[in-house]
Amino acid sequence: MGTQESAPLDVARLREDFPILSRTVGDDTPLVYLDNAATSQTPNRVIDIFGDYYRGYNANVHRGIHYLSQEASIAYEQAHDRVAEFVGADGREEMIFTKNTTESINLVAYAWGLNELSEGDNVVLTEMEHHASLVTWQQIAKRTGAEVRYIRITEDGKLDMEHARELIDDDTQMVSAVHISNVLGTVNPISDLAQLAHDHDAYIFADGAQAVPNRRVDVKDLGVDFYAFSAHKMCGPTGVGGLYGKKAILEDMEPFLYGGEMIRKVTYEESTWNDLPWKYEAGTPLIAEGIAFAEACDYLDDIGMDNIQAHEHQLAEYALSRFAEFDDVTTYGPGLGEDRSGLVAFTLDSVHAHDLSSIVNDYGVAIRAGDHCTQPLHDRLGISASARASFYLYNTREEIDALVDAVDAARELFADI
Ligand code: PMP
């Protein structure tokens, strides 16, 4: 929900930072980009990092003592500190750069889960997990004999915390929960889950892919052991993500990938591991992407995360109230006036979500249709697919009106069939 201290965004000004937003699509139709939960757009100053890096100081990190390698290494290392600071972690030792949220979850599932889980243990997930977490833990559980349990969701799309208290027990080794659902927009009570997990000596992992871009996140306040997010959903580039892990746990854990960069001493018989976080970053890392990731954090902080959250909340409220005008539109997740993120999944009675997104595309409106990598959640909601509009700092009410008009057009088109 919007905070009292937030200030309105100068959206017209901000849009100038994103050249892509002024392009047209199809038949010279202005672009209305409402697919931000899948990938956000990239501001000039983040794009410029790539030109600066490749024109100015492109070199491999940590391997050379020449000028370029030193400059690249310093920038890459400082980028870890910056991204760590952005989510409240204690510096670079607690911030591993991965490819994305999916790889961050896999890293822990493989490095910790495969070694630590066994028959009799359980991993507790939620019914609203993204496949990135659900499929990963499901497969690691199959290989280790551990059980996977799912915390139910309530009719209004929230976590049933009573059920969580029943499921999490002394055999629970890991609770892995999405911080904000990419379909329902629900903001899960991660601190409460962390408390419950820790009461039973289990770890807690939160998937912050939809949270870090949209609100201030502090991993220490949340009390999590691991936290994952992706740069490309927060004005950063594709190809890089973050994994926060508590230092003591990361020190204990086995590496995920082996090879160069992640070692300290190697003989024909044995190897020892590099300091954190490099122990988990085998091979040549995502250097330019990592530096651009830090720039995206600067960009968002300059705007103010509280201001971004308040702006998105207003847009989500506006979209919910516009959709409420129609009897044949169903929206999912918490309703008007509740804490939720800036995305709205919906269905239209007479038109399948795929047809709907294809027709609104003819009007220049980019939304997503399908199961949004949450097939079991869609089964649970009794639908095969939904359409999803997701907003970011540069979106406007007028763009939501354009979406609603395009949905109207789809309804009319199908009424004639
Ligand atoms: N978790 C959630 C909640 C997401 O919304 C997404 C992106 N759709 C992911 C995980 C996966 O992110 P990525 O594709 O960047 O790994």
Residues whose N, C-alpha, C, O or C-beta is under 5 A from the ligand:
A	BS01	PMP	A37 N100 T101 T102 H130 A132 V178 I180 N182 D207 A209 Q210 S230
